[in-house]
């Protein structure tokens, strides 16, 4: 996704680009996160780049809290320590 600039006017369709970022941020799955990461590397328009960064931060925070709720930070199950 590239927000092309129109000479003398500025970015061509920043609302469309931001809407696409918003839609990707609402999708579940690793593919959406991968696309957001790709966009973070390619987007040059500062407003859209800010939106991509916020979406990635939100997804990272959601993943950390979900992992914590599943008990991933607790002690291992006793069956793992059998000899």
The 8 nearest C-alpha neighbors of each residue, nearest first, counted from 0:
[[1, 2, 42, 38, 16, 41, 19, 3],
 [0, 2, 3, 42, 43, 41, 16, 44],
 [3, 1, 10, 11, 12, 13, 4, 44],
 [4, 2, 11, 10, 1, 5, 12, 9],
 [3, 5, 10, 9, 11, 6, 2, 8],
 [4, 6, 9, 8, 11, 10, 7, 3],
 [7, 5, 8, 4, 9, 10, 11, 3],
 [6, 8, 9, 5, 4, 10, 11, 3],
 [9, 7, 5, 6, 10, 4, 11, 3],
 [8, 10, 4, 5, 7, 11, 6, 3],
 [11, 9, 4, 3, 2, 12, 5, 13],
 [10, 12, 4, 3, 5, 2, 13, 9],
 [13, 11, 14, 15, 10, 2, 16, 3],
 [12, 14, 16, 15, 17, 10, 11, 2],
 [15, 13, 17, 16, 12, 18, 19, 47],
 [14, 16, 18, 13, 17, 12, 19, 20],
 [15, 17, 13, 19, 18, 14, 20, 12],
 [18, 16, 20, 14, 19, 15, 47, 13],
 [19, 17, 21, 15, 20, 16, 14, 22],
 [18, 20, 22, 16, 17, 21, 23, 15],
 [19, 21, 17, 23, 18, 22, 24, 51],
 [20, 22, 18, 24, 19, 23, 17, 25],
 [23, 21, 19, 25, 24, 20, 18, 26],
 [24, 22, 20, 26, 25, 21, 31, 19],
 [23, 25, 21, 22, 54, 26, 20, 31],
 [26, 24, 22, 23, 21, 27, 31, 54],
 [27, 25, 23, 24, 31, 28, 22, 32],
 [28, 26, 25, 31, 29, 24, 30, 32],
 [29, 27, 30, 31, 26, 32, 33, 25],
 [28, 30, 32, 31, 33, 27, 34, 26],
 [31, 29, 33, 32, 28, 34, 27, 35],
 [30, 32, 34, 33, 29, 23, 28, 26],
 [33, 31, 35, 29, 34, 30, 36, 28],
 [32, 34, 30, 36, 31, 35, 29, 37],
 [35, 33, 37, 31, 36, 32, 38, 30],
 [36, 34, 38, 32, 37, 33, 39, 31],
 [35, 37, 39, 33, 34, 38, 32, 40],
 [38, 36, 34, 40, 35, 39, 33, 41],
 [37, 39, 35, 41, 40, 36, 42, 34],
 [38, 40, 36, 37, 41, 42, 51, 35],
 [39, 41, 37, 38, 42, 36, 43, 35],
 [42, 40, 38, 39, 43, 37, 0, 1],
 [43, 41, 38, 39, 44, 48, 40, 1],
 [42, 44, 45, 41, 48, 1, 2, 47],
 [45, 43, 47, 46, 42, 48, 2, 10],
 [46, 44, 48, 47, 49, 43, 42, 50],
 [47, 45, 49, 48, 44, 50, 13, 17],
 [46, 48, 50, 49, 45, 44, 17, 51],
 [49, 47, 45, 51, 50, 46, 42, 44],
 [48, 50, 52, 46, 47, 51, 45, 53],
 [49, 51, 47, 53, 48, 52, 54, 46],
 [52, 50, 48, 54, 53, 49, 39, 55],
 [53, 51, 49, 55, 54, 50, 56, 48],
 [52, 54, 56, 50, 55, 51, 57, 49],
 [55, 53, 51, 57, 52, 56, 24, 50],
 [54, 56, 58, 52, 57, 53, 59, 51],
 [57, 55, 53, 59, 54, 58, 52, 60],
 [56, 58, 54, 60, 55, 59, 53, 61],
 [59, 57, 61, 55, 60, 56, 62, 54],
 [58, 60, 56, 62, 57, 61, 55, 63],
 [59, 61, 57, 63, 58, 62, 56, 64],
 [62, 60, 58, 64, 59, 63, 65, 57],
 [61, 63, 65, 59, 60, 64, 66, 58],
 [64, 62, 66, 60, 65, 61, 67, 59],
 [63, 65, 67, 61, 66, 62, 68, 60],
 [64, 66, 68, 62, 67, 63, 61, 69],
 [67, 65, 63, 69, 64, 68, 71, 62],
 [66, 68, 64, 65, 70, 69, 71, 72],
 [69, 67, 65, 70, 66, 64, 71, 63],
 [70, 68, 66, 67, 71, 65, 72, 64],
 [69, 71, 68, 67, 72, 73, 66, 74],
 [70, 72, 73, 69, 67, 66, 68, 74],
 [71, 73, 70, 67, 74, 66, 69, 75],
 [72, 74, 70, 71, 75, 67, 76, 69],
 [75, 73, 76, 72, 71, 70, 77, 79],
 [76, 74, 77, 73, 79, 80, 78, 71],
 [75, 77, 78, 79, 74, 80, 73, 81],
 [76, 78, 79, 80, 75, 81, 74, 82],
 [79, 77, 80, 76, 81, 75, 82, 74],
 [80, 78, 77, 76, 81, 75, 82, 74],
 [79, 81, 78, 77, 82, 76, 75, 74],
 [82, 80, 78, 79, 77, 76, 75, 74],
 [81, 80, 79, 78, 77, 76, 75, 74]]
